[in-house]
Amino acid sequence: MKSKEFNIKLNGLSIEELNEMLTNTQGELNKLKMNHKTAELENPLEIRSVRRNVSRIHTEIKKRELQQSTN
């Protein structure tokens, strides 16, 4: 999924859904890292995209927390 599409998807989610998505994505990243260490991945660049998605989710959560604290 491209970053713009992913960011649009994040905007439509609640904080609880973002936290759940973050947990799932971090689990996926850990699984990819483990598989990469034990065996060759079909697409090792997938680790990069999942890691960036984790960062995008963290950024969206932080942005919403800051918006709530200023309101």
A tleap script that builds the chain and sets N, CA, C and O, in Angstrom:
source leaprc.protein.ff14SB
mol = sequence {
  NMET LYS SER LYS GLU PHE ASN ILE LYS LEU
  ASN GLY LEU SER ILE GLU GLU LEU ASN GLU
  MET LEU THR ASN THR GLN GLY GLU LEU ASN
  LYS LEU LYS MET ASN HIE LYS THR ALA GLU
  LEU GLU ASN PRO LEU GLU ILE ARG SER VAL
  ARG ARG ASN VAL SER ARG ILE HIE THR GLU
  ILE LYS LYS ARG GLU LEU GLN GLN SER THR
  CASN
}
set mol.1.N position { 0.845 -1.161 0.000 }
set mol.1.CA position { 0.000 0.000 0.000 }
set mol.1.C position { 0.896 1.232 0.000 }
set mol.1.O position { 1.873 1.306 0.746 }
set mol.2.N position { 0.556 2.178 -0.831 }
set mol.2.CA position { 1.366 3.389 -0.911 }
set mol.2.C position { 1.135 4.259 0.312 }
set mol.2.O position { 0.116 4.149 0.995 }
set mol.3.N position { 2.102 5.125 0.573 }
set mol.3.CA position { 2.052 5.914 1.805 }
set mol.3.C position { 0.837 6.843 1.852 }
set mol.3.O position { 0.231 6.997 2.913 }
set mol.4.N position { 0.473 7.457 0.746 }
set mol.4.CA position { -0.685 8.360 0.762 }
set mol.4.C position { -1.956 7.588 1.073 }
set mol.4.O position { -2.790 8.048 1.852 }
set mol.5.N position { -2.106 6.409 0.464 }
set mol.5.CA position { -3.283 5.583 0.734 }
set mol.5.C position { -3.294 5.140 2.191 }
set mol.5.O position { -4.346 5.113 2.830 }
set mol.6.N position { -2.128 4.795 2.711 }
set mol.6.CA position { -2.023 4.353 4.103 }
set mol.6.C position { -2.378 5.493 5.043 }
set mol.6.O position { -3.097 5.285 6.020 }
set mol.7.N position { -1.881 6.707 4.760 }
set mol.7.CA position { -2.189 7.866 5.605 }
set mol.7.C position { -3.672 8.203 5.578 }
set mol.7.O position { -4.237 8.581 6.604 }
set mol.8.N position { -4.305 8.073 4.429 }
set mol.8.CA position { -5.744 8.329 4.326 }
set mol.8.C position { -6.498 7.298 5.170 }
set mol.8.O position { -7.466 7.636 5.852 }
set mol.9.N position { -6.052 6.047 5.121 }
set mol.9.CA position { -6.674 4.995 5.914 }
set mol.9.C position { -6.530 5.297 7.402 }
set mol.9.O position { -7.463 5.068 8.172 }
set mol.10.N position { -5.371 5.808 7.815 }
set mol.10.CA position { -5.134 6.121 9.230 }
set mol.10.C position { -6.039 7.245 9.710 }
set mol.10.O position { -6.484 7.232 10.858 }
set mol.11.N position { -6.316 8.216 8.847 }
set mol.11.CA position { -7.140 9.354 9.250 }
set mol.11.C position { -8.554 8.933 9.617 }
set mol.11.O position { -9.209 9.606 10.413 }
set mol.12.N position { -9.036 7.833 9.052 }
set mol.12.CA position { -10.395 7.398 9.316 }
set mol.12.C position { -10.548 6.514 10.537 }
set mol.12.O position { -11.660 6.096 10.859 }
set mol.13.N position { -9.448 6.218 11.229 }
set mol.13.CA position { -9.492 5.295 12.364 }
set mol.13.C position { -9.503 6.045 13.695 }
set mol.13.O position { -9.015 7.171 13.799 }
set mol.14.N position { -10.071 5.392 14.708 }
set mol.14.CA position { -10.063 5.962 16.051 }
set mol.14.C position { -8.738 5.622 16.736 }
set mol.14.O position { -7.948 4.835 16.215 }
set mol.15.N position { -8.502 6.217 17.897 }
set mol.15.CA position { -7.265 5.965 18.654 }
set mol.15.C position { -7.160 4.484 19.020 }
set mol.15.O position { -6.082 3.899 18.911 }
set mol.16.N position { -8.261 3.872 19.453 }
set mol.16.CA position { -8.243 2.459 19.829 }
set mol.16.C position { -7.890 1.587 18.632 }
set mol.16.O position { -7.100 0.650 18.745 }
set mol.17.N position { -8.487 1.906 17.476 }
set mol.17.CA position { -8.191 1.142 16.261 }
set mol.17.C position { -6.733 1.335 15.843 }
set mol.17.O position { -6.094 0.398 15.365 }
set mol.18.N position { -6.210 2.547 16.022 }
set mol.18.CA position { -4.805 2.796 15.695 }
set mol.18.C position { -3.884 1.987 16.604 }
set mol.18.O position { -2.899 1.415 16.139 }
set mol.19.N position { -4.200 1.937 17.895 }
set mol.19.CA position { -3.382 1.154 18.822 }
set mol.19.C position { -3.418 -0.329 18.481 }
set mol.19.O position { -2.399 -1.015 18.559 }
set mol.20.N position { -4.596 -0.823 18.101 }
set mol.20.CA position { -4.715 -2.226 17.701 }
set mol.20.C position { -3.926 -2.491 16.421 }
set mol.20.O position { -3.239 -3.505 16.301 }
set mol.21.N position { -4.033 -1.570 15.471 }
set mol.21.CA position { -3.296 -1.702 14.219 }
set mol.21.C position { -1.788 -1.660 14.476 }
set mol.21.O position { -1.023 -2.388 13.843 }
set mol.22.N position { -1.370 -0.806 15.408 }
set mol.22.CA position { 0.043 -0.703 15.763 }
set mol.22.C position { 0.547 -2.021 16.333 }
set mol.22.O position { 1.627 -2.485 15.967 }
set mol.23.N position { -0.222 -2.620 17.220 }
set mol.23.CA position { 0.161 -3.901 17.818 }
set mol.23.C position { 0.298 -4.977 16.747 }
set mol.23.O position { 1.266 -5.738 16.740 }
set mol.24.N position { -0.684 -5.036 15.837 }
set mol.24.CA position { -0.644 -6.034 14.767 }
set mol.24.C position { 0.543 -5.808 13.832 }
set mol.24.O position { 1.214 -6.760 13.434 }
set mol.25.N position { 0.797 -4.562 13.489 }
set mol.25.CA position { 1.882 -4.246 12.563 }
set mol.25.C position { 3.238 -4.509 13.204 }
set mol.25.O position { 4.155 -4.979 12.531 }
set mol.26.N position { 3.381 -4.214 14.499 }
set mol.26.CA position { 4.636 -4.510 15.185 }
set mol.26.C position { 4.861 -6.020 15.259 }
set mol.26.O position { 5.993 -6.486 15.131 }
set mol.27.N position { 3.801 -6.773 15.464 }
set mol.27.CA position { 3.914 -8.234 15.459 }
set mol.27.C position { 4.341 -8.759 14.105 }
set mol.27.O position { 5.165 -9.668 14.008 }
set mol.28.N position { 3.771 -8.176 13.056 }
set mol.28.CA position { 4.145 -8.559 11.697 }
set mol.28.C position { 5.616 -8.238 11.430 }
set mol.28.O position { 6.330 -9.029 10.812 }
set mol.29.N position { 6.060 -7.073 11.900 }
set mol.29.CA position { 7.455 -6.676 11.719 }
set mol.29.C position { 8.390 -7.631 12.454 }
set mol.29.O position { 9.412 -8.044 11.906 }
set mol.30.N position { 8.047 -7.983 13.684 }
set mol.30.CA position { 8.872 -8.918 14.448 }
set mol.30.C position { 8.948 -10.283 13.765 }
set mol.30.O position { 10.003 -10.917 13.733 }
set mol.31.N position { 7.811 -10.725 13.219 }
set mol.31.CA position { 7.783 -12.008 12.520 }
set mol.31.C position { 8.664 -11.961 11.267 }
set mol.31.O position { 9.399 -12.906 10.983 }
set mol.32.N position { 8.584 -10.862 10.526 }
set mol.32.CA position { 9.415 -10.712 9.333 }
set mol.32.C position { 10.899 -10.702 9.686 }
set mol.32.O position { 11.713 -11.325 9.005 }
set mol.33.N position { 11.243 -9.987 10.760 }
set mol.33.CA position { 12.647 -9.934 11.183 }
set mol.33.C position { 13.161 -11.317 11.573 }
set mol.33.O position { 14.278 -11.695 11.219 }
set mol.34.N position { 12.341 -12.063 12.303 }
set mol.34.CA position { 12.741 -13.393 12.730 }
set mol.34.C position { 12.915 -14.319 11.523 }
set mol.34.O position { 13.888 -15.068 11.437 }
set mol.35.N position { 11.967 -14.255 10.602 }
set mol.35.CA position { 12.064 -15.086 9.408 }
set mol.35.C position { 13.283 -14.706 8.568 }
set mol.35.O position { 13.916 -15.564 7.952 }
set mol.36.N position { 13.599 -13.430 8.550 }
set mol.36.CA position { 14.749 -12.963 7.778 }
set mol.36.C position { 16.057 -13.469 8.381 }
set mol.36.O position { 17.007 -13.758 7.653 }
set mol.37.N position { 16.106 -13.575 9.696 }
set mol.37.CA position { 17.318 -14.073 10.354 }
set mol.37.C position { 17.480 -15.582 10.185 }
set mol.37.O position { 18.600 -16.080 10.067 }
set mol.38.N position { 16.366 -16.306 10.174 }
set mol.38.CA position { 16.451 -17.762 10.093 }
set mol.38.C position { 16.454 -18.293 8.666 }
set mol.38.O position { 17.037 -19.344 8.399 }
set mol.39.N position { 15.822 -17.593 7.764 }
set mol.39.CA position { 15.742 -18.044 6.377 }
set mol.39.C position { 15.658 -16.828 5.461 }
set mol.39.O position { 15.467 -15.700 5.914 }
set mol.40.N position { 15.801 -17.073 4.207 }
set mol.40.CA position { 15.757 -15.985 3.234 }
set mol.40.C position { 14.306 -15.604 2.954 }
set mol.40.O position { 13.461 -16.460 2.690 }
set mol.41.N position { 14.040 -14.310 3.019 }
set mol.41.CA position { 12.697 -13.821 2.692 }
set mol.41.C position { 12.553 -13.686 1.191 }
set mol.41.O position { 13.529 -13.454 0.478 }
set mol.42.N position { 11.320 -13.833 0.718 }
set mol.42.CA position { 11.057 -13.654 -0.704 }
set mol.42.C position { 11.290 -12.196 -1.098 }
set mol.42.O position { 11.845 -11.910 -2.159 }
set mol.43.N position { 10.859 -11.280 -0.230 }
set mol.43.CA position { 11.026 -9.860 -0.505 }
set mol.43.C position { 11.522 -9.165 0.763 }
set mol.43.O position { 10.711 -8.739 1.585 }
set mol.44.N position { 12.846 -9.044 0.935 }
set mol.44.CA position { 13.371 -8.425 2.160 }
set mol.44.C position { 13.032 -6.941 2.291 }
set mol.44.O position { 13.108 -6.389 3.389 }
set mol.45.N position { 12.662 -6.295 1.201 }
set mol.45.CA position { 12.285 -4.876 1.277 }
set mol.45.C position { 10.945 -4.688 1.979 }
set mol.45.O position { 10.577 -3.570 2.340 }
set mol.46.N position { 10.225 -5.778 2.168 }
set mol.46.CA position { 8.952 -5.697 2.881 }
set mol.46.C position { 9.181 -5.255 4.329 }
set mol.46.O position { 8.330 -4.588 4.917 }
set mol.47.N position { 10.332 -5.628 4.902 }
set mol.47.CA position { 10.665 -5.203 6.263 }
set mol.47.C position { 10.687 -3.684 6.335 }
set mol.47.O position { 10.184 -3.098 7.294 }
set mol.48.N position { 11.263 -3.052 5.333 }
set mol.48.CA position { 11.346 -1.587 5.304 }
set mol.48.C position { 9.960 -0.958 5.265 }
set mol.48.O position { 9.681 -0.016 6.007 }
set mol.49.N position { 9.101 -1.471 4.411 }
set mol.49.CA position { 7.772 -0.869 4.291 }
set mol.49.C position { 6.953 -1.067 5.568 }
set mol.49.O position { 6.225 -0.163 5.978 }
set mol.50.N position { 7.064 -2.230 6.195 }
set mol.50.CA position { 6.319 -2.472 7.445 }
set mol.50.C position { 6.867 -1.579 8.554 }
set mol.50.O position { 6.100 -1.033 9.347 }
set mol.51.N position { 8.194 -1.427 8.612 }
set mol.51.CA position { 8.803 -0.558 9.626 }
set mol.51.C position { 8.335 0.884 9.441 }
set mol.51.O position { 8.062 1.585 10.415 }
set mol.52.N position { 8.245 1.314 8.205 }
set mol.52.CA position { 7.765 2.679 7.935 }
set mol.52.C position { 6.291 2.831 8.279 }
set mol.52.O position { 5.867 3.890 8.741 }
set mol.53.N position { 5.510 1.781 8.059 }
set mol.53.CA position { 4.096 1.836 8.444 }
set mol.53.C position { 3.944 1.950 9.951 }
set mol.53.O position { 3.065 2.663 10.435 }
set mol.54.N position { 4.797 1.249 10.702 }
set mol.54.CA position { 4.781 1.366 12.163 }
set mol.54.C position { 5.059 2.816 12.552 }
set mol.54.O position { 4.397 3.363 13.434 }
set mol.55.N position { 6.023 3.428 11.903 }
set mol.55.CA position { 6.349 4.829 12.200 }
set mol.55.C position { 5.197 5.759 11.839 }
set mol.55.O position { 4.928 6.723 12.557 }
set mol.56.N position { 4.519 5.477 10.736 }
set mol.56.CA position { 3.376 6.309 10.340 }
set mol.56.C position { 2.259 6.213 11.376 }
set mol.56.O position { 1.617 7.213 11.697 }
set mol.57.N position { 2.031 5.026 11.891 }
set mol.57.CA position { 0.991 4.849 12.908 }
set mol.57.C position { 1.383 5.594 14.186 }
set mol.57.O position { 0.555 6.278 14.786 }
set mol.58.N position { 2.646 5.461 14.599 }
set mol.58.CA position { 3.122 6.196 15.778 }
set mol.58.C position { 2.934 7.703 15.592 }
set mol.58.O position { 2.509 8.399 16.514 }
set mol.59.N position { 3.250 8.197 14.408 }
set mol.59.CA position { 3.122 9.625 14.123 }
set mol.59.C position { 1.672 10.073 14.217 }
set mol.59.O position { 1.386 11.129 14.782 }
set mol.60.N position { 0.762 9.288 13.674 }
set mol.60.CA position { -0.659 9.641 13.716 }
set mol.60.C position { -1.183 9.643 15.155 }
set mol.60.O position { -1.953 10.526 15.531 }
set mol.61.N position { -0.775 8.668 15.951 }
set mol.61.CA position { -1.203 8.618 17.350 }
set mol.61.C position { -0.686 9.842 18.101 }
set mol.61.O position { -1.433 10.472 18.850 }
set mol.62.N position { 0.583 10.179 17.906 }
set mol.62.CA position { 1.185 11.336 18.587 }
set mol.62.C position { 0.491 12.629 18.160 }
set mol.62.O position { 0.233 13.503 18.988 }
set mol.63.N position { 0.190 12.746 16.861 }
set mol.63.CA position { -0.487 13.944 16.352 }
set mol.63.C position { -1.844 14.128 17.022 }
set mol.63.O position { -2.218 15.240 17.393 }
set mol.64.N position { -2.577 13.027 17.173 }
set mol.64.CA position { -3.897 13.115 17.807 }
set mol.64.C position { -3.785 13.430 19.292 }
set mol.64.O position { -4.606 14.170 19.833 }
set mol.65.N position { -2.769 12.872 19.957 }
set mol.65.CA position { -2.571 13.182 21.370 }
set mol.65.C position { -2.273 14.679 21.556 }
set mol.65.O position { -2.779 15.305 22.488 }
set mol.66.N position { -1.466 15.234 20.678 }
set mol.66.CA position { -1.152 16.664 20.763 }
set mol.66.C position { -2.374 17.515 20.472 }
set mol.66.O position { -2.564 18.557 21.099 }
set mol.67.N position { -3.202 17.091 19.536 }
set mol.67.CA position { -4.424 17.836 19.236 }
set mol.67.C position { -5.382 17.814 20.421 }
set mol.67.O position { -6.031 18.820 20.708 }
set mol.68.N position { -5.477 16.690 21.107 }
set mol.68.CA position { -6.363 16.598 22.263 }
set mol.68.C position { -5.845 17.438 23.422 }
set mol.68.O position { -6.632 18.027 24.163 }
set mol.69.N position { -4.533 17.497 23.581 }
set mol.69.CA position { -3.974 18.268 24.710 }
set mol.69.C position { -4.117 19.770 24.473 }
set mol.69.O position { -4.196 20.531 25.437 }
set mol.70.N position { -4.153 20.214 23.223 }
set mol.70.CA position { -4.291 21.641 22.955 }
set mol.70.C position { -5.749 22.076 22.994 }
set mol.70.O position { -6.032 23.260 23.172 }
set mol.71.N position { -6.680 21.138 22.830 }
set mol.71.CA position { -8.113 21.502 22.846 }
set mol.71.C position { -8.666 21.511 24.226 }
set mol.71.O position { -9.848 21.795 24.415 }
savepdb mol mol.pdb
quit
